[in-house]
Amino acid sequence: MAISKKFSIMILDYDNIPVINKVLVEYADSTKQSSSHELFKMEPINIFDVALDLSYFKLNAEDETGLNNKLQEIIDKLIEMNLDYTIIECENKKLHTSITSVSALDINFDNLKIIPEGTYKQLDEIKNTKTKFGYCKGYKPAFRLVESKEIGNIELKPETVYLLSNSPENHKKLKKYVSDFIMKINHDFIIEFRDFI
């Protein structure tokens, strides 16, 4: 009896989105593109602020062994091309990934009286950074206070940057790189890491 499974693959390096999608077109039975925003945040965002960096794909096979072989072909191709990947089985959430370390960095505005001009542009820049140590992801929140205006009693949600690396050693270096970058933007930011894996 034939079986099929749905998967998603998160594309960490925006430059490789077309390359990985070509692999999926070659090996998968069907594909559809979306945004990884849904994996990270549930609050509403402007769709024009997110990249279509998540691809869903479906594999069909005669049995479980055949299906696993088809998935392994995709993984082998990504490894051969030296591409980082995170594949999630949609039904049971099983993970197949080259990423070994994931954390979030929350940037809190509590110590600021105003948000200096250009702050948001720099925060958005770090949210799309790729380094030899790993990748950062992040999205513009639904609400941001206007820059150069007093914060007053307004309670601002932290901005969040997600960090993904392929080794604990690289992840430690990526954390330092991002921390240093954030502190250069404004030394009054309060930053806090949350480690997932």
Secondary structure, 3 states (H helix, E strand, C coil): CCEEEEEEEECCCHHHHHHHHHHHHHHCCEEEEECCHHHHCCCCCCHHHCCCCEEEEEEEECCHHHHHHHHHHHHHHHHHCCCCCEEEECCCCCEEECCCEEEEEEEECCCCCECCCCHHHHHHHHCCCEECCEEEECCCCCCCCCCCCECCCCCCCCEEEEEEECCHHHHHHHHHHHHHHHHHHCCCCEEEEEECC
